[in-house]
Amino acid sequence: MKRITKMNLCYKDFVPALSGLIGKIALVSSFAMVWAQELLITHPYFVLENVRIEILIGSIITLITACLYPSAAPVGTLAPLVVMIPAMSIFGVHPLILGMTVGIVGVVIIKIGLFNRLVNLAGFTCKTSITLTFGVSGIWMSASKLYSFFAQEQQVFWILIVVLIIIYILLQYYQKNWLVIPIFSLVAFVIPALFGLGYKIVPVNVSLNLSPVYWWNEMWGIGFGLNFITIIKTIPFAFFIILLWTIDTVSIQTIREASYERNEEKEYMDIPQSFMVVCIRNIIGTFCGGAQTGSLWRSFLIPLYMVKRPMRTCAILMGIAGIIASLTVVPIQMMSYTPLVWSVLLFGIFTPFTWVSLKNIINTRKKATKISILLFALLGISINPIITWIVSVVYEKIEARKVGID
């Protein structure tokens, strides 16, 4: 397999760097907000400061990884897990123990080769089903969040959506879809401002604190959770998260395959190496008080594959931008603006997922495969993406045996 290793800087390199930073801020914010709601955390700067430490730690690790392991993807946030936080909280899962357990168990599973085997189980039907599941679920979630934000001014919601759809179609037509996130970020600021709903910067003067004692005793207010019962309750969710890693990887691989022509030079990603860094990132981030659970940096990788630029160069730019944003605070405040966050996720992440999977369905000749993909995706959307992965993998194995492949 060919690898892109050039380090020449291009203006396109700033697209995945900016997109990744915006997406990361949005997702970490959502994790922190949901944990805060479930654990009744009332500290006024809990979410903002949590995003700051997560972005700082993630950006530093991104820079180190890009320099030492250029084939390892940057560590982002496991987006599908956010909907599971209420259930985990009710069950008694401690976020610190969760991050530590995921990191330790993840290292073991990667070292023995089990994780690679899980990823390689997915074929065309599984990849397309999972990608469609993530795409449709994400579109529904993002549109709902935007609608809720403009609940008192619904006409602004519809104007924003229509404008964004028109711009998206034009960018697709002129093959400039790599500009989606930067342009949509600007539009999401401008249109609400025209109707008096623009973003207002509120000065915040809070020192950045990375002390685990400060975070778990004062900010979280739940202590370190180091007891046998809490650890036992957490282990099943840790394995569930590792299974979600495989689904996340499969969906990103589908976008990658759709972005490059058959004989085109591709950007190589070392999956085991990438997730070793994810494990380390989970341990360090949660130990210092972070709310997120790491996975591949999806909002970085999808635009990266669209612009077809070297991962190392873009990752270094994103790491530098993340450190600056964390230390100066204001960029994080601005990128956490609700219309920007959900507009970017809607059209920059989830719509490409849906579009690629629908193209795969249209291009496949077998009606049974088309029906199966739609059915498996429906199961994932209505129940859980894990169901989609399990059922589609079993289906592919049965079909393979029928034609004598196994």
C-alpha positions in Angstrom: 0.0 0.0 0.0 1.3 3.4 -0.9 1.7 6.0 1.8 1.6 9.8 1.6 4.6 11.0 3.5 5.3 14.5 2.0 5.5 17.4 4.5 4.9 20.3 2.1 2.5 22.9 3.5 -0.7 23.7 1.5 -3.6 25.9 2.2 -5.8 22.8 2.2 -4.0 21.5 5.2 -5.8 24.1 7.4 -9.2 22.6 6.4 -9.0 19.3 8.4 -7.0 21.1 11.1 -9.8 23.7 11.6 -12.6 21.1 11.1 -11.1 18.8 13.6 -10.7 21.5 16.2 -14.3 22.6 15.8 -15.7 19.1 15.9 -13.6 18.2 18.9 -14.8 21.2 20.9 -18.4 20.3 20.0 -18.1 16.7 21.1 -16.2 17.3 24.3 -18.7 20.0 25.2 -21.6 17.5 24.7 -19.8 14.9 26.9 -19.2 17.4 29.7 -22.7 18.8 29.5 -24.4 15.4 29.8 -22.2 14.2 32.6 -22.8 17.4 34.4 -26.6 17.0 34.0 -26.5 13.4 35.2 -24.3 14.0 38.2 -25.9 17.4 39.1 -22.7 19.3 38.7 -23.5 23.1 39.1 -20.0 24.7 38.8 -20.5 27.5 36.2 -17.3 26.8 34.3 -17.3 23.0 34.5 -18.0 22.5 30.8 -15.7 25.3 29.5 -12.8 24.2 31.7 -13.3 20.5 30.8 -13.1 21.3 27.2 -10.0 23.4 27.8 -8.1 20.6 29.5 -9.2 18.0 27.0 -8.2 20.1 24.0 -4.8 20.9 25.6 -4.0 17.3 26.5 -5.3 16.1 23.1 -3.4 18.7 21.2 -0.1 17.9 22.9 -0.5 14.2 22.4 -1.4 14.9 18.7 1.8 16.8 18.2 3.9 14.1 19.8 2.1 11.4 17.9 2.5 13.2 14.5 6.3 13.5 15.1 6.9 10.0 16.4 4.2 7.9 14.7 3.0 9.6 11.4 0.8 6.7 10.5 -1.2 6.9 13.7 -4.4 8.9 13.5 -5.0 11.7 16.0 -7.2 10.8 19.0 -10.6 12.3 18.9 -13.9 11.7 20.8 -16.2 8.6 20.6 -19.3 10.5 19.5 -21.9 7.6 19.7 -21.1 7.0 23.4 -22.6 10.3 24.5 -26.2 8.8 24.3 -25.1 6.1 26.8 -23.9 8.5 29.5 -27.3 8.6 31.3 -27.5 4.8 31.5 -23.9 4.6 32.7 -24.6 7.2 35.4 -27.7 5.4 36.7 -25.8 2.1 36.7 -23.0 3.7 38.9 -20.2 4.0 36.4 -17.5 6.4 37.5 -16.0 8.5 34.6 -12.5 8.2 35.9 -12.6 4.4 36.4 -14.3 4.1 33.0 -11.4 6.0 31.2 -8.7 4.0 33.1 -10.4 0.7 32.4 -11.0 1.4 28.7 -7.3 2.3 28.4 -5.9 -0.7 30.2 -8.3 -3.3 28.6 -7.8 -1.6 25.2 -4.0 -2.1 25.4 -4.4 -5.8 26.2 -7.0 -6.4 23.4 -4.8 -4.6 20.9 -1.6 -6.4 22.0 -3.2 -9.9 21.6 -4.5 -9.0 18.1 -8.2 -9.3 19.0 -9.0 -5.7 18.0 -7.6 -6.1 14.5 -9.7 -9.2 14.0 -12.8 -7.4 15.1 -12.2 -4.6 12.6 -11.4 -7.0 9.8 -14.7 -8.9 10.3 -16.6 -6.1 8.5 -17.3 -6.4 4.8 -19.2 -4.2 2.3 -22.7 -4.8 3.9 -21.4 -4.2 7.4 -19.5 -1.0 6.5 -22.3 0.5 4.5 -24.9 -0.4 7.2 -22.8 1.1 10.0 -22.0 4.3 8.0 -25.7 4.8 7.1 -26.7 4.3 10.8 -24.2 6.9 12.0 -25.2 9.3 9.2 -28.9 9.2 9.7 -28.7 9.2 13.5 -26.3 12.1 13.4 -28.5 14.1 11.0 -31.5 13.6 13.2 -29.7 14.6 16.4 -28.0 17.6 14.8 -31.2 18.9 13.2 -33.1 18.4 16.5 -30.5 20.4 18.5 -30.6 23.2 16.0 -34.4 23.3 16.0 -34.4 23.4 19.9 -31.9 26.3 19.8 -34.2 28.3 17.6 -37.4 27.2 19.3 -38.6 30.8 19.8 -37.5 31.9 16.3 -38.3 28.9 14.1 -38.1 30.9 10.9 -34.3 31.4 11.6 -33.9 27.6 11.8 -35.5 27.1 8.4 -33.7 29.9 6.7 -30.4 28.6 8.1 -31.1 25.0 7.0 -32.2 26.1 3.5 -29.1 28.3 3.0 -26.8 25.5 4.2 -28.5 22.9 1.9 -28.1 25.2 -1.1 -24.4 25.9 -0.3 -23.8 22.2 0.3 -25.3 21.3 -3.1 -23.2 24.0 -4.8 -20.0 22.7 -3.1 -20.8 19.2 -4.2 -21.5 20.3 -7.8 -18.2 22.2 -8.1 -16.3 19.5 -6.2 -15.3 21.8 -3.4 -16.8 19.8 -0.5 -13.6 20.1 1.5 -14.7 23.7 2.2 -17.9 22.7 3.9 -16.8 23.1 7.6 -15.1 26.5 7.2 -17.9 28.0 5.1 -20.7 26.6 7.3 -19.0 27.8 10.4 -19.1 31.4 9.0 -22.7 31.0 7.8 -23.8 29.7 11.2 -22.5 32.9 12.8 -23.8 35.3 10.2 -27.4 34.2 9.7 -28.4 34.2 13.5 -26.7 37.6 13.8 -28.9 39.0 11.1 -31.9 38.2 13.3 -30.5 39.5 16.5 -29.4 36.0 17.8 -25.7 36.5 17.2 -22.9 35.1 19.5 -21.8 37.3 22.4 -18.4 36.8 24.0 -18.5 36.8 27.8 -15.0 37.4 29.2 -13.9 34.5 31.5 -10.8 34.7 33.6 -10.3 31.2 34.9 -6.8 29.6 35.4 -6.2 26.3 33.7 -5.9 23.5 36.3 -4.8 20.0 35.5 -4.7 18.6 39.1 -6.6 15.3 39.4 -7.3 16.1 43.1 -8.9 19.4 42.2 -10.9 18.0 39.4 -12.3 14.8 41.0 -12.8 16.3 44.5 -13.9 19.8 43.7 -15.1 20.1 40.1 -16.7 16.7 39.7 -17.3 16.3 43.4 -17.4 12.5 43.3 -13.9 11.6 44.3 -11.7 9.0 42.6 -14.2 6.1 42.8 -11.5 3.5 43.7 -13.6 0.7 45.0 -14.2 -2.9 43.9 -17.9 -2.5 43.2 -17.5 0.6 41.0 -14.7 -1.2 39.0 -16.9 -4.3 38.4 -19.8 -2.1 37.3 -17.5 -0.3 34.8 -15.9 -3.4 33.1 -18.9 -4.3 30.8 -19.1 -0.7 29.6 -15.4 -0.7 28.9 -15.8 -3.7 26.6 -18.8 -2.1 25.0 -16.7 1.0 24.2 -14.0 -1.1 22.6 -16.6 -2.7 20.4 -17.8 0.9 19.5 -14.2 1.6 18.5 -14.4 -1.1 15.8 -17.7 0.4 14.5 -16.1 3.9 14.5 -13.1 2.6 12.5 -15.3 0.8 10.0 -17.4 3.9 9.3 -14.2 6.0 8.8 -12.7 3.4 6.5 -15.8 3.6 4.4 -15.4 7.4 3.9 -11.7 6.8 3.1 -12.4 4.2 0.4 -15.0 6.5 -1.2 -12.7 9.5 -1.3 -9.9 8.0 -3.3 -9.9 6.5 -6.8 -8.9 2.9 -7.3 -5.3 3.6 -8.4 -4.9 6.9 -6.4 -2.2 7.3 -3.7 -3.9 6.9 -0.4 -3.2 8.2 3.1 -2.2 5.2 5.2 -3.5 4.8 8.8 -2.0 2.2 11.2 -5.1 1.1 13.1 -3.5 -0.8 16.0 -0.9 1.9 16.5 -3.7 4.6 16.4 -5.7 2.9 19.1 -2.7 2.3 21.3 -2.5 6.1 21.4 -6.2 6.2 22.0 -5.7 4.0 25.1 -2.9 6.2 26.4 -5.0 9.3 25.7 -8.0 7.9 27.7 -5.8 7.2 30.7 -4.1 10.6 30.8 -7.2 12.6 29.9 -9.6 11.1 32.5 -6.9 11.1 35.2 -6.6 14.8 34.8 -10.4 15.2 35.0 -11.6 15.0 31.4 -15.2 14.0 30.6 -14.7 12.5 27.1 -13.9 9.0 26.0 -11.5 8.9 23.1 -11.6 7.3 19.7 -10.3 8.3 16.2 -10.6 12.0 15.4 -13.5 11.7 13.0 -14.0 15.5 12.4 -10.4 15.6 11.3 -10.1 12.4 9.3 -13.2 12.9 7.1 -12.1 16.4 5.8 -8.6 15.0 5.5 -9.7 12.3 3.1 -11.7 14.9 1.2 -8.8 17.2 0.6 -6.4 14.2 0.2 -3.6 15.8 2.2 -0.8 14.2 4.4 -2.1 13.3 7.8 1.1 14.3 9.7 1.2 17.9 8.3 -2.5 18.5 9.1 -2.2 16.9 12.5 0.7 19.2 13.5 -1.3 22.3 12.4 -4.3 21.1 14.4 -2.2 20.4 17.5 -0.8 23.9 17.4 -4.2 25.4 16.9 -5.6 23.3 19.8 -3.0 24.5 22.2 -3.6 28.1 21.3 -7.4 27.7 21.6 -7.0 26.1 25.0 -4.7 28.7 26.5 -6.6 31.7 25.1 -10.1 30.4 25.9 -12.0 32.7 23.4 -11.7 30.4 20.4 -13.2 27.6 22.4 -16.1 29.8 23.5 -16.8 30.9 19.9 -16.5 27.3 18.5 -18.9 26.1 21.2 -21.7 28.4 19.7 -24.6 26.1 19.3 -25.6 26.9 15.7 -22.0 26.5 14.6 -21.5 23.2 16.4 -24.6 21.5 15.0 -24.4 23.0 11.5 -20.8 21.7 11.2 -21.7 18.2 12.6 -24.8 18.0 10.4 -23.2 18.9 7.1 -19.5 18.3 7.7 -19.7 14.9 9.4 -23.1 13.1 9.2 -24.3 14.1 5.8 -21.1 12.8 4.1 -21.6 9.5 6.0 -25.2 9.3 4.7 -24.2 10.3 1.2 -21.4 7.7 0.9 -23.6 4.9 2.2 -26.5 5.8 -0.1 -24.1 5.8 -3.1 -22.9 2.3 -2.1 -26.5 1.1 -1.9 -27.3 2.5 -5.3 -24.2 1.1 -6.9 -24.6 -2.5 -5.6 -26.5 -4.8 -8.0 -28.0 -7.3 -5.5 -31.4 -6.3 -4.3 -31.0 -8.6 -1.3 -27.9 -6.7 -0.2 -29.7 -3.3 -0.6 -32.6 -4.5 1.5 -30.3 -6.0 4.1 -28.3 -2.8 4.4 -31.4 -0.7 4.9 -32.8 -3.2 7.4 -29.6 -3.4 9.5 -29.3 0.4 9.5 -32.9 0.7 10.7 -32.1 -1.6 13.6 -29.1 0.5 14.5 -31.0 3.8 14.3 -33.9 2.5 16.4 -32.0 0.3 18.9 -28.2 0.6 18.9 -25.4 0.6 16.4 -23.9 -2.5 18.1 -26.9 -4.4 16.8 -26.2 -3.3 13.3 -22.6 -4.5 13.5 -23.4 -7.9 15.0 -26.3 -8.7 12.6 -24.5 -7.5 9.5 -21.3 -9.4 10.3 -23.4 -12.6 10.9 -25.2 -12.0 7.6 -22.0 -11.6 5.7 -20.6 -14.9 7.2 -23.7 -16.8 6.2 -23.7 -15.3 2.7 -20.0 -16.2 2.3 -20.6 -19.8 3.3 -23.4 -20.1 0.8 -21.1 -19.2 -2.1 -18.3 -21.4 -0.7 -15.9 -18.7 0.3 -15.6 -20.1 3.9 
